[in-house]
Amino acid sequence: MRNFRSILIFSAAALLAPHTFAAAESENSVPESLRPDASQQAVLHVHAIGRQIYECAKGAQDIWAWQFKHPEAELFDESGKKVGNHGAGPSWTLNDGSSVVGQVQASMQAPMPGAIPWLLLNVKSHAGGGMLNTVTSIQRLATQGGVAPVKDGCTSMVAGQIVSVVYTADYAFWSPKTSKP
């Protein structure tokens, strides 16, 4: 049986404090490499609260390390209402039935130490006919936490052990300017 444990890397206050969407407020501070092209417009901003799931396994060159498996997060709109989920794929599914699967196009180290990278993703598939139906790009910004534990804890003695590392992030969904969600 696999051993499960959670590692809290960020302050609980970060989750409880009123949230502002960094993706919406500071687009000028986002590096060019993480910006969708000028033919796109942001159609949705959500805040994710969840976990990055890692497994202890042999990686490159037979070195034991925590290998990323998938995210598990809930998505919240600007009013704090749960509007969907984020999971393996990576995928995003909204309560309206629409979903997308993304593929990383660009990545940069997060400005906050101990935070997973900021990303720009291309959408590679759609399902459902709701808000995400026309989305072509996704940004992951304002990340906190989520980084894999230090490799020292992953050895053959705990092979297969799963850890979940709490994280938060803001996601911005982009569609062509001529599209209406």
FIMIDREN-894947 format. One record per residue: z, x, y of N, C-alpha, C, O in turn; residue number from 1; residue in three letters. Coordinates in steps of 0.02 Angstrom, whole numbers, padded with zeros to 5 digits. Each point is the difference from the previous one (the first is absolute). Layout:
<sites>
SITE     n.Z     n.X     n.Y    ca.Z    ca.X    ca.Y     c.Z     c.X     c.Y     o.Z     o.X     o.Y  resi  resn
SITE       Z       X       Y       Z       X       Y       Z       X       Y       Z       X       Y   NUM   ala
...
</sites>
This chain:
<sites>
SITE     n.Z     n.X     n.Y    ca.Z    ca.X    ca.Y     c.Z     c.X     c.Y     o.Z     o.X     o.Y  resi  resn
SITE   00000   00042  -00059   00000  -00042   00059   00000   00044   00062   00036   00050   00003     1   met
SITE  -00076  -00068   00044  -00005   00040   00061   00061  -00011   00045   00028  -00055   00003     2   arg
SITE  -00010   00108   00029   00057  -00002   00046  -00027  -00014   00070  -00044   00035   00023     3   asn
SITE   00070  -00085   00011  -00022  -00017   00067   00055   00017   00050   00059  -00009  -00013     4   phe
SITE  -00081   00035   00070   00048   00012   00054  -00037  -00004   00066  -00060   00013   00003     5   arg
SITE   00095  -00030   00048  -00029  -00003   00068   00028   00056   00041   00059   00017  -00005     6   ser
SITE  -00101   00012   00045   00021   00052   00045  -00011  -00026   00071  -00056  -00016   00019     7   ile
SITE   00110   00012   00018  -00005  -00024   00069  -00009   00060   00045   00044   00043   00004     8   leu
SITE  -00100  -00040   00031  -00015   00058   00041   00007  -00017   00074   00001   00046   00041     9   ile
SITE   00003  -00107  -00024   00003  -00018   00070   00062  -00042   00014   00032  -00026  -00046    10   phe
SITE  -00016   00019   00107   00058  -00039   00021  -00013  -00074  -00008  -00055  -00024   00017    11   ser
SITE   00103  -00012  -00042  -00007  -00073  -00005  -00010  -00031   00068  -00030  -00054   00006    12   ala
SITE   00054   00086   00045  -00010  -00026   00068  -00073  -00005   00018  -00019  -00043   00039    13   ala
SITE  -00022   00086  -00068  -00072  -00002   00015  -00030  -00066  -00024  -00046  -00025   00031    14   ala
SITE   00073  -00003  -00085  -00025  -00064  -00024   00027  -00059   00039  -00034  -00051   00008    15   leu
SITE   00094   00058   00018   00032  -00055   00033  -00017  -00006   00074   00006  -00053   00029    16   leu
SITE  -00028   00108   00000  -00016   00000   00072  -00063  -00042   00011  -00043  -00003  -00043    17   ala
SITE   00038  -00029   00102  -00061  -00037   00015  -00059   00048  -00004   00002   00056   00025    18   pro
SITE  -00056  -00079  -00056  -00057   00044  -00011  -00056  -00014   00050  -00016  -00057   00015    19   his
SITE  -00012   00111   00010  -00060  -00006   00040  -00055   00034  -00039   00012   00049  -00036    20   thr
SITE  -00072  -00073   00043  -00055   00026  -00039  -00031   00060   00034  -00036  -00006   00049    21   phe
SITE   00052   00065  -00075  -00026   00062   00029  -00076   00001  -00003  -00032   00026   00045    22   ala
SITE   00004  -00055  -00098  -00073   00000  -00007  -00032  -00037   00058  -00054   00019   00023    23   ala
SITE   00086  -00072   00000  -00028  -00040   00054   00014   00030   00068  -00040  -00006   00046    24   ala
SITE   00098   00039  -00039   00022   00023   00065  -00025   00068   00020  -00006   00015   00060    25   glu
SITE  -00010   00028  -00108  -00015   00069   00018  -00064   00026  -00031  -00002   00056  -00025    26   ser
SITE  -00050  -00097   00026  -00063   00021  -00030  -00026   00065   00031  -00033   00039  -00034    27   glu
SITE   00048  -00027   00098  -00023   00061   00032   00034   00061  -00028  -00026   00056   00005    28   asn
SITE   00085  -00064  -00036   00036   00057  -00029  -00021   00013  -00072   00022   00049  -00030    29   ser
SITE  -00064  -00091   00002  -00024   00009  -00068  -00058   00050   00001  -00047  -00008   00039    30   val
SITE   00050   00060  -00081  -00054   00049  -00001  -00068  -00032  -00014  -00005  -00050  -00036    31   pro
SITE  -00046   00078   00064  -00069  -00025  -00008  -00018  -00009  -00074  -00033  -00049  -00018    32   glu
SITE   00054   00095  -00024  -00017  -00003  -00072   00029  -00061  -00035  -00023  -00018  -00054    33   ser
SITE   00073  -00014   00084   00031  -00059  -00031  -00020  -00065   00035   00029  -00052  -00014    34   leu
SITE  -00078   00056   00058  -00022  -00060   00036  -00064  -00027  -00032  -00046   00038  -00014    35   arg
SITE   00043  -00104   00002  -00063  -00029  -00023  -00053   00009   00055   00017   00012   00058    36   pro
SITE  -00080  -00017  -00077  -00052   00010   00051   00002  -00056   00052   00030  -00052  -00011    37   asp
SITE  -00063   00065   00066   00003  -00045   00059  -00030  -00069  -00013   00010  -00045   00040    38   ala
SITE  -00046   00036  -00095  -00029  -00065  -00014   00050  -00048  -00033  -00017  -00057  -00016    39   ser
SITE   00079   00080   00007   00051  -00042  -00032   00056  -00019   00049   00011   00034   00050    40   gln
SITE   00022  -00089  -00066   00057  -00024   00040   00058  -00016  -00046  -00010  -00021  -00057    41   gln
SITE   00070   00033   00081   00060  -00017  -00039   00007  -00076  -00003  -00003  -00034   00051    42   ala
SITE   00012   00008  -00112   00006  -00073  -00009   00069  -00020  -00025   00017  -00059   00001    43   val
SITE   00022   00107  -00025   00066  -00016  -00027   00043   00063  -00001  -00024   00054  -00019    44   leu
SITE   00087  -00061   00040   00049   00053  -00006   00059  -00027  -00041   00024  -00055   00013    45   his
SITE  -00002   00094  -00062   00058  -00019  -00040   00046   00059  -00008  -00020   00058   00007    46   val
SITE   00083  -00073  -00019   00051   00051  -00013   00018  -00004  -00074   00014  -00055  -00025    47   his
SITE  -00014   00111  -00009   00016   00002  -00071   00070   00029  -00010   00019   00049   00031    48   ala
SITE   00018  -00081  -00075   00065   00026  -00022  -00002   00000  -00076  -00009  -00052  -00031    49   ile
SITE   00017   00111   00002  -00005   00004  -00072   00019   00067  -00028   00042   00036   00026    50   gly
SITE  -00076  -00020  -00081   00015   00062  -00037  -00064   00034  -00021  -00050  -00032  -00014    51   arg
SITE   00053   00099   00013  -00053   00040  -00031   00028   00019  -00069   00056   00026  -00005    52   gln
SITE  -00094  -00038  -00047   00023   00010  -00068  -00028   00067  -00026  -00060   00013   00005    53   ile
SITE   00104   00028  -00033  -00019   00065  -00028   00025   00006  -00071   00050  -00030  -00019    54   tyr
SITE  -00087   00070  -00022   00020   00013  -00069   00004   00075  -00011  -00043   00037   00024    55   glu
SITE   00093  -00014  -00060   00007   00071  -00017  -00050   00015  -00056   00005  -00027  -00055    56   cys
SITE  -00053   00071   00070  -00051   00017  -00049  -00027   00070   00014   00008   00027   00055    57   ala
SITE  -00041   00001  -00105  -00033   00065   00010  -00061  -00012   00043  -00040  -00045  -00014    58   lys
SITE   00033   00086   00065  -00058  -00006   00044  -00046   00060  -00008  -00006   00028  -00055    59   gly
SITE  -00026  -00010   00110  -00046   00057   00000   00035   00063  -00025   00059   00012   00017    60   ala
SITE  -00094   00027  -00055   00025   00063  -00026   00064  -00008  -00041   00042   00045  -00001    61   gln
SITE  -00035  -00101  -00033   00058  -00014  -00043   00067   00006   00036   00050   00021  -00030    62   asp
SITE  -00048  -00039   00094   00062   00002   00039   00028  -00071   00003  -00036  -00048   00016    63   ile
SITE   00101   00041  -00031   00033  -00065   00004   00008  -00020   00073   00024   00040   00041    64   trp
SITE  -00042  -00101  -00025   00006  -00024   00069   00001  -00076   00000  -00021  -00032  -00049    65   ala
SITE   00045   00003   00103  -00001  -00072   00009  -00071  -00020   00020  -00024   00018   00053    66   trp
SITE  -00009  -00056  -00097  -00069  -00022   00011   00000  -00071   00028   00034  -00044  -00025    67   gln
SITE  -00072   00035   00079  -00005  -00066   00031  -00033  -00049  -00049  -00051   00016  -00030    68   phe
SITE   00081  -00075   00022  -00028  -00052  -00043  -00031  -00056   00042  -00060  -00015  -00007    69   lys
SITE   00100  -00017   00050  -00025  -00055   00041   00053  -00022   00050   00059   00016  -00008    70   his
SITE  -00081  -00053   00059   00049  -00030   00046   00020  -00070  -00023  -00036  -00032  -00037    71   pro
SITE   00093   00010   00061   00022  -00070  -00007   00033  -00018   00066   00053   00026   00017    72   glu
SITE  -00085  -00070   00021   00028  -00017   00065  -00015  -00073   00018  -00048  -00030  -00025    73   ala
SITE   00090   00003   00068  -00012  -00065   00029  -00027   00011   00070   00018   00048   00034    74   glu
SITE  -00062  -00092  -00012  -00033   00004   00065   00027  -00055   00046   00006  -00058  -00021    75   leu
SITE   00009   00077   00083   00028  -00047   00048  -00041   00000   00064  -00023   00052   00022    76   phe
SITE   00014  -00112   00007  -00036  -00004   00063   00047   00016   00058   00059   00017  -00011    77   asp
SITE  -00084  -00021   00072   00038   00019   00059   00062  -00043   00011   00046   00022   00034    78   glu
SITE  -00045  -00082  -00062   00059  -00044   00007   00052   00013  -00055   00054  -00030   00002    79   ser
SITE  -00070   00073  -00050   00045   00014  -00055  -00011  -00043  -00061   00038   00005  -00049    80   gly
SITE  -00089  -00048   00050  -00016  -00043  -00057  -00037   00040  -00053  -00047   00037   00015    81   lys
SITE   00067  -00046  -00079  -00035   00033  -00054  -00070  -00031  -00007  -00007  -00060  -00007    82   lys
SITE  -00044   00103   00009  -00069  -00024  -00003  -00039   00027  -00060  -00057  -00020  -00010    83   val
SITE   00087   00064  -00029  -00036   00026  -00058   00036   00057  -00034   00059   00014   00012    84   gly
SITE  -00097   00020  -00055   00026   00056  -00040  -00050   00057  -00001  -00060  -00009   00010    85   asn
SITE   00086   00069  -00023  -00040   00060  -00006   00017   00031  -00067   00059   00007  -00018    86   his
SITE  -00111   00012  -00021   00014   00028  -00065  -00052   00050  -00023  -00036   00030   00040    87   gly
SITE   00033  -00021  -00106  -00044   00049  -00030  -00072  -00012   00018  -00021  -00057   00012    88   ala
SITE  -00017   00110  -00009  -00071  -00004   00016  -00024   00053   00047  -00045   00037  -00017    89   gly
SITE   00073  -00030   00076   00049  -00043   00033  -00031  -00067   00020  -00058  -00004   00018    90   pro
SITE   00098  -00048  -00021  -00024  -00067   00016   00048  -00035   00048   00059   00016   00003    91   ser
SITE  -00087  -00063   00034   00039  -00042   00046  -00021  -00071  -00015  -00060  -00016  -00001    92   trp
SITE   00108  -00028  -00009  -00014  -00071  -00015   00041  -00042   00049   00061   00008   00005    93   thr
SITE  -00095  -00053   00030   00033  -00044   00047   00016  -00067  -00033  -00030  -00018  -00051    94   leu
SITE   00076  -00018   00080   00019  -00066  -00025  -00057  -00050   00002   00002  -00050  -00035    95   asn
SITE  -00055   00064   00075  -00057  -00046   00004  -00048   00010  -00059  -00051  -00034  -00005    96   asp
SITE   00067   00080  -00041  -00041   00012  -00060  -00050   00056   00007  -00031   00019  -00049    97   gly
SITE   00022   00007   00109  -00047   00055   00008   00032   00066  -00019   00061   00010   00008    98   ser
SITE  -00102   00036  -00033   00025   00067  -00017  -00055   00051   00007  -00059  -00015  -00002    99   ser
SITE   00081   00078   00011  -00047   00056   00004   00030   00058  -00039   00060   00005  -00010   100   val
SITE  -00106   00038  -00012   00019   00064  -00031  -00030   00054   00043  -00058  -00004   00019   101   val
SITE   00098   00054  -00003  -00022   00053   00044  -00009   00067  -00035   00024   00010  -00056   102   gly
SITE  -00060   00035   00091  -00010   00068  -00023   00011   00046   00059  -00029  -00012   00054   103   gln
SITE   00069   00064  -00062   00016   00045   00055  -00062   00035   00026  -00038   00030  -00038   104   val
SITE   00028  -00035   00104  -00054   00034   00034   00026   00062   00037  -00032   00053  -00001   105   gln
SITE   00091  -00059   00032   00030   00056   00037   00075  -00005  -00004   00028  -00054  -00007   106   ala
SITE   00005   00112   00012   00073   00003  -00005   00026   00054   00046  -00034   00050   00013   107   ser
SITE   00094  -00060   00013   00033   00053   00039   00075  -00004  -00013   00027  -00053  -00014   108   met
SITE   00005   00110   00020   00073   00002  -00008   00032  -00044   00053  -00020   00001   00059   109   gln
SITE   00069  -00040  -00079   00035  -00044   00046   00040   00041   00050   00027   00053  -00018   110   ala
SITE  -00022  -00076   00080   00040   00036   00049   00074   00003  -00017   00035   00047   00019   111   pro
SITE  -00010  -00098  -00055   00070  -00003  -00018   00012   00039  -00065  -00033  -00015  -00050   112   met
SITE   00079   00063   00050   00015   00037  -00061   00023  -00047  -00055   00037  -00048   00013   113   pro
SITE  -00058   00061  -00075   00020  -00041  -00057  -00038  -00065  -00007   00019  -00043  -00041   114   gly
SITE  -00072   00034   00080  -00040  -00061  -00003  -00067   00013  -00035  -00029   00054   00007   115   ala
SITE   00006  -00104  -00043  -00065   00005  -00033  -00055   00005   00054   00011  -00021   00057   116   ile
SITE  -00069   00048  -00076  -00054   00011   00050  -00025  -00064   00032   00005  -00055  -00028   117   pro
SITE  -00034   00063   00087  -00038  -00052   00033  -00069   00001  -00031  -00025   00053  -00018   118   trp
SITE  -00006  -00112   00011  -00065  -00005  -00034  -00049  -00044   00037   00019  -00044   00039   119   leu
SITE  -00083   00058  -00051  -00055  -00046   00015  -00033  -00013  -00067  -00020   00047  -00035   120   leu
SITE   00014  -00111   00017  -00030  -00018  -00064  -00062  -00043   00012  -00002  -00040   00047   121   leu
SITE  -00048   00048  -00090  -00057  -00045  -00002   00015  -00054  -00051   00032   00013  -00051   122   asn
SITE  -00055  -00073   00064   00008  -00054  -00049  -00057   00005  -00050  -00058   00000   00019   123   val
SITE   00076   00004  -00084  -00052   00005  -00051  -00011  -00065  -00038  -00051  -00008  -00034   124   lys
SITE   00098  -00040   00040  -00012  -00066  -00030   00042  -00053   00034   00053   00013   00028   125   ser
SITE  -00079  -00075  -00031   00033  -00059   00030   00007  -00053  -00054  -00038  -00002  -00048   126   his
SITE   00088  -00041   00057   00007  -00060  -00042   00029  -00055   00044   00037   00014   00048   127   ala
SITE  -00053  -00075  -00063   00025  -00056   00040  -00039  -00007   00065  -00039   00044   00017   128   gly
SITE   00051  -00098   00018  -00039  -00014   00060   00041  -00005   00063  -00022  -00033   00047   129   gly
SITE   00080   00063  -00044   00043  -00007   00058  -00008   00056   00051  -00054   00027   00010   130   gly
SITE   00109  -00010   00022   00003   00046   00056  -00030   00069  -00015  -00030   00031   00044   131   met
SITE   00036  -00008  -00106  -00024   00067  -00017  -00073   00002  -00021  -00026   00053  -00016   132   leu
SITE  -00007  -00111   00015  -00068  -00006  -00025  -00049   00047   00035  -00047   00024  -00032   133   asn
SITE   00055  -00012   00097  -00047   00042   00037   00026   00070   00015  -00034   00039   00033   134   thr
SITE   00093  -00023  -00057   00030   00065   00016  -00039   00057  -00033  -00019  -00004  -00058   135   val
SITE   00006   00057   00097  -00037   00057  -00025   00040   00065   00003  -00017   00048  -00035   136   thr
SITE   00069  -00046   00075   00042   00060   00006   00073  -00020   00007   00017  -00054   00023   137   ser
SITE   00027   00099  -00046   00073  -00010   00005   00031   00065   00023  -00017   00054  -00024   138   ile
SITE   00064  -00060   00071   00039   00058   00022   00071  -00008  -00026   00028  -00055   00001   139   gln
SITE   00002   00111  -00024   00072   00002  -00014   00030   00048   00050  -00016   00060   00000   140   arg
SITE   00060  -00086   00043   00030   00039   00054   00075  -00011   00002   00027  -00042  -00036   141   leu
SITE   00007   00079   00079   00072  -00009   00013   00041   00000  -00065   00045  -00041  -00008   142   ala
SITE  -00062   00086  -00037   00035   00003  -00064   00069   00030   00007   00012   00044   00041   143   thr
SITE   00034  -00069  -00083   00067   00027  -00006   00018   00002  -00073  -00009  -00050  -00036   144   gln
SITE   00033   00107   00012   00020   00006  -00070  -00059   00001  -00047  -00057   00009   00020   145   gly
SITE   00072  -00019  -00085  -00051  -00005  -00051  -00022   00064  -00033  -00038  -00002  -00049   146   gly
SITE   00061   00060   00073  -00022   00064  -00028   00033   00011  -00067   00058  -00018  -00010   147   val
SITE  -00095   00047  -00037   00026   00014  -00067   00062   00044   00004   00007   00041   00045   148   ala
SITE   00039  -00051  -00093   00059   00043  -00002  -00020   00073  -00009  -00057   00015  -00021   149   pro
SITE   00102   00030   00035  -00015   00071  -00011  -00013   00012  -00074   00030  -00033  -00042   150   val
SITE  -00075   00079   00027  -00022   00009  -00069   00055   00025  -00046  -00005  -00008  -00061   151   lys
SITE   00058   00037   00089   00054   00027  -00042   00030  -00053  -00046   00026   00017  -00053   152   asp
SITE  -00028  -00080   00073   00029  -00053  -00041  -00044  -00022  -00057   00021  -00040  -00042   153   gly
SITE  -00084   00063   00040  -00048  -00020  -00051  -00010   00057  -00049  -00029   00051   00017   154   cys
SITE   00054  -00060  -00077  -00007   00050  -00053  -00018  -00036  -00065  -00003  -00062  -00002   155   thr
SITE  -00009   00100  -00051  -00015  -00031  -00064   00057  -00044  -00025  -00010  -00046  -00040   156   ser
SITE   00070   00060   00064   00059  -00039  -00020  -00002  -00072   00026   00030  -00045  -00029   157   met
SITE  -00066   00033   00083  -00005  -00067   00029  -00073  -00025   00001  -00017  -00045   00039   158   val
SITE  -00025   00075  -00081  -00070  -00021  -00004  -00006  -00075  -00007   00035  -00031  -00041   159   ala
SITE  -00078   00001   00081  -00010  -00072  -00003   00047  -00040   00044  -00009  -00060   00007   160   gly
SITE   00059   00093   00021   00047  -00036   00044  -00037  -00025   00062  -00043   00035   00027   161   gln
SITE   00060  -00094  -00005  -00030  -00031   00058   00050   00000   00057   00059  -00015  -00010   162   ile
SITE  -00081   00032   00070   00042  -00006   00059  -00039  -00040   00052  -00062   00003   00003   163   val
SITE   00098  -00041   00036  -00032  -00037   00055   00032   00023   00064   00061   00002   00007   164   ser
SITE  -00104   00016   00040   00023   00027   00064  -00017  -00051   00055  -00058  -00017   00009   165   val
SITE   00108  -00006   00025  -00008  -00052   00051  -00043   00027   00057   00007   00058   00020   166   val
SITE  -00051  -00101   00006  -00041   00019   00058  -00015  -00062   00042   00006  -00057  -00022   167   tyr
SITE  -00027   00071   00083  -00028  -00051   00043  -00064   00028   00032  -00008   00061   00005   168   thr
SITE  -00036  -00105   00014  -00062   00020   00033  -00029  -00060   00037   00017  -00057  -00014   169   ala
SITE  -00060   00072   00060  -00040  -00051   00033  -00071   00006  -00025  -00027   00055  -00006   170   asp
SITE  -00004  -00112  -00010  -00070  -00002  -00021  -00040  -00041   00050   00021  -00054   00020   171   tyr
SITE  -00077   00082   00000  -00047  -00035   00044  -00064  -00012  -00040  -00027   00047  -00030   172   ala
SITE   00003  -00108   00031  -00061  -00019  -00036  -00056  -00010   00051   00009  -00034   00050   173   phe
SITE  -00066   00064  -00063  -00056   00002   00046  -00062  -00033  -00030  -00015   00010  -00059   174   trp
SITE  -00021  -00049   00099  -00062  -00033  -00019  -00054   00016   00051   00016   00020   00056   175   ser
SITE  -00080  -00028  -00075  -00053   00008   00050   00011  -00047   00059   00024  -00056  -00009   176   pro
SITE  -00040   00079   00069   00012  -00039   00060  -00035  -00068  -00001   00023  -00046   00034   177   lys
SITE  -00077   00040  -00070  -00035  -00064  -00003   00031  -00049  -00049  -00018  -00059  -00001   178   thr
SITE   00065   00083  -00040   00032  -00043  -00051   00058  -00038   00029   00035   00024   00045   179   ser
SITE  -00026  -00084  -00071   00059  -00040   00017   00037  -00012  -00065  -00029  -00028  -00047   180   lys
SITE   00093   00049   00043   00038  -00008  -00063   00009  -00072  -00019   00031  -00015  -00052   181   pro
</sites>
